[in-house]
Amino acid sequence: MRIRCSIGTAKVLGLNKIRVDALPTTAYLMVGERCRYNCAFCAQARESGARADLLSRVSWPEFQGESFLRGLAHPGAQAVLQRICFQVVQDKVALEDTLEWVKAVKGKTNLPICVSAGPRTLEEVKELLELGVEHVSIALDAATPEIYAQNKDGSWTERFKLLSESAEKFPGHMATHLIVGLGESEEDMVRCLQTMYDKGITVALFAFTPIKGTRLEGVKQPIMSHYRRIQVAHDVIRTGLARADCFQFRDGQLTDFGISVDELQERRGGEPFLTSGCTGCNRPYYNETPGEELYNYPKALTTEEVEEAWANVRAARDKREGV
């Protein structure tokens, strides 16, 4: 069998010699190719004209399974990696193949494993967890049913129902992805984030990224101040500093976190702006262009980066207040 690894993962496994400024601390693996669904933003969508080796802006070269497993077991890779993450493309056989890959990986490492897939039933979720998978991610992507219908196939309501039922039956083992910039309001996203954490669901937050060959290739990424507001709200909610009920909104835009921005900066520093999701997941340059300000930082921010990030939060606030 062959498997795709993100280009950064291949570097960690000794399968290439590219230069990177941030190593992935999770081994990102892709199973399957060309999805049966047709998400407007995805390079792997059914009608996408993007390269087959792309997922977001990251290229995923293919390797022989034996080479991949040898690299995974190497002490150098084990010293860097904190987690294994399977990105499962929804074709007819990818989920079944993933079960076999999980078994193979568990024979080489004790690292925690998460699977981002599209299980259709509680039984399929249970099967993954019984193999030793720590987290199963059912990606909602969209914050509301309306935004989902505009950008994805299927039903947000049905997917949310399965995610909720799975979280109730398997507490602490479910995750989801949410993409900022698909047309939702900040209030929509914040309310969705609160719902996820109320249900014990881990959230990985993404910035919409236009990919050539997809239906949304001409849509711009969210402006940084907008994304920073959502990141701070996410951090406040997941750490329990305040609930979304304490936030204030005007015309759908977040205007108050229930705690002053100065206090949040002092207490949280650069934490809100790090890549979110499972522990050890840092996704270097998944949403970003090298040389530009990063949406999700893959490693601890410098003092200057912390100041720049909070300046973006304040710039939005100051503009609203007429400062």
Backbone hydrogen bonds, N-H to C=O, Kabsch-Sander energy under -0.5 kcal/mol:
donor,donor_aa,acceptor,acceptor_aa,energy
3,I,63,F,-2.5
4,R,30,M,-1.7
5,C,61,P,-2.2
6,S,28,Y,-2.2
7,I,59,S,-2.0
10,A,6,S,-2.5
11,K,7,I,-1.3
12,V,8,G,-1.9
13,L,9,T,-2.2
14,G,11,K,-1.3
15,L,10,A,-3.1
16,N,10,A,-0.8
27,A,83,R,-2.5
28,Y,26,T,-0.8
29,L,27,A,-0.6
29,L,85,C,-2.8
30,M,4,R,-2.9
31,V,87,Q,-2.3
35,C,44,Q,-3.0
36,R,90,Q,-2.4
40,A,151,N,-3.0
42,C,39,C,-1.1
45,A,42,C,-1.4
46,R,37,Y,-2.9
48,S,45,A,-1.4
49,G,213,G,-3.0
54,L,51,R,-1.4
55,L,58,V,-2.0
57,R,286,Y,-1.3
58,V,55,L,-1.5
60,W,53,D,-3.0
63,F,3,I,-2.7
65,G,1,M,-2.5
68,F,64,Q,-2.2
69,L,65,G,-2.6
70,R,66,E,-2.0
71,G,67,S,-2.3
72,L,68,F,-2.3
73,A,69,L,-1.7
74,H,70,R,-0.7
74,H,71,G,-0.7
77,A,74,H,-0.6
78,Q,74,H,-2.2
79,A,75,P,-1.7
80,V,76,G,-0.7
80,V,77,A,-0.9
81,L,77,A,-2.7
82,Q,25,T,-3.5
83,R,25,T,-0.7
84,I,112,P,-2.4
85,C,27,A,-3.0
86,F,114,C,-2.5
87,Q,29,L,-3.9
87,Q,85,C,-0.6
88,V,86,F,-0.7
88,V,116,S,-2.8
89,V,31,V,-2.8
89,V,87,Q,-0.7
91,D,89,V,-2.3
97,D,93,V,-2.5
98,T,94,A,-2.4
99,L,95,L,-1.6
100,E,96,E,-1.2
101,W,97,D,-2.2
102,V,98,T,-2.8
103,K,99,L,-1.7
104,A,100,E,-2.1
105,V,101,W,-2.8
106,K,102,V,-2.4
107,G,103,K,-0.9
107,G,104,A,-0.5
108,K,105,V,-2.1
109,T,105,V,-1.6
114,C,84,I,-2.6
115,V,135,H,-2.3
116,S,86,F,-3.3
117,A,115,V,-0.9
117,A,137,S,-1.8
125,V,121,T,-1.6
126,K,122,L,-2.8
127,E,123,E,-2.3
128,L,124,E,-1.7
129,L,125,V,-2.2
130,E,126,K,-2.7
131,L,127,E,-0.9
131,L,128,L,-0.6
132,G,129,L,-1.5
133,V,128,L,-1.7
134,E,113,I,-2.7
135,H,113,I,-1.3
136,V,173,H,-2.5
137,S,115,V,-2.9
138,I,136,V,-0.5
138,I,175,A,-2.3
139,A,117,A,-0.5
139,A,137,S,-0.7
140,L,177,H,-0.7
141,D,177,H,-3.1
142,A,140,L,-3.1
148,Y,144,T,-2.2
149,A,145,P,-2.4
150,Q,146,E,-1.4
151,N,147,I,-1.1
151,N,148,Y,-0.7
152,K,148,Y,-3.0
159,R,155,S,-2.0
160,F,156,W,-3.0
161,K,157,T,-2.1
162,L,158,E,-2.1
163,L,159,R,-2.5
164,S,160,F,-2.8
165,E,161,K,-2.7
166,S,162,L,-2.4
167,A,163,L,-2.2
168,E,164,S,-1.9
169,K,165,E,-2.2
170,F,166,S,-3.0
173,H,170,F,-1.7
175,A,136,V,-2.1
176,T,202,T,-2.4
178,L,204,A,-2.2
179,I,141,D,-3.2
180,V,178,L,-0.5
180,V,206,F,-3.2
182,L,179,I,-0.5
186,E,252,G,-0.6
187,E,252,G,-2.1
189,M,185,S,-2.0
190,V,186,E,-2.6
191,R,187,E,-2.6
192,C,188,D,-2.0
193,L,189,M,-2.5
194,Q,190,V,-2.3
195,T,191,R,-2.0
196,M,192,C,-2.3
197,Y,193,L,-2.2
198,D,194,Q,-2.2
199,K,195,T,-1.2
199,K,196,M,-0.5
200,G,197,Y,-1.1
201,I,196,M,-2.6
202,T,174,M,-2.1
202,T,200,G,-0.5
204,A,176,T,-2.3
205,L,203,V,-0.6
206,F,178,L,-2.7
208,F,180,V,-3.0
214,T,211,I,-2.0
216,L,40,A,-1.8
217,E,214,T,-1.5
219,V,216,L,-1.7
227,Y,223,I,-1.9
228,R,224,M,-2.9
229,R,225,S,-1.9
230,I,226,H,-1.7
231,Q,227,Y,-2.5
232,V,228,R,-2.4
233,A,229,R,-2.5
234,H,230,I,-2.8
235,D,231,Q,-2.5
236,V,232,V,-2.6
237,I,233,A,-2.4
238,R,234,H,-2.9
239,T,235,D,-1.8
240,G,237,I,-0.9
241,L,236,V,-1.5
242,A,236,V,-1.2
246,C,243,R,-2.0
247,F,244,A,-1.4
248,Q,256,D,-2.0
250,R,253,Q,-2.6
253,Q,250,R,-2.0
255,T,248,Q,-3.2
256,D,248,Q,-1.4
257,F,259,I,-0.5
264,L,260,S,-2.3
265,Q,261,V,-2.6
266,E,262,D,-2.1
267,R,263,E,-2.4
268,R,264,L,-3.0
269,G,265,Q,-2.1
271,E,268,R,-2.1
273,F,270,G,-1.5
274,L,271,E,-1.5
275,T,297,Y,-2.2
281,C,278,C,-1.9
282,N,280,G,-0.6
286,Y,283,R,-1.6
292,E,289,T,-2.1
297,Y,273,F,-2.7
306,V,302,T,-2.4
307,E,303,T,-2.1
308,E,304,E,-2.3
309,A,305,E,-2.5
310,W,306,V,-2.3
311,A,307,E,-2.0
312,N,308,E,-1.6
313,V,309,A,-1.4
314,R,310,W,-2.7
315,A,311,A,-2.7
316,A,312,N,-1.5
317,R,313,V,-1.7
318,D,314,R,-4.0
319,K,315,A,-2.0
320,R,316,A,-1.7
321,E,317,R,-2.0
322,G,318,D,-0.7
322,G,319,K,-0.7
323,V,318,D,-2.5
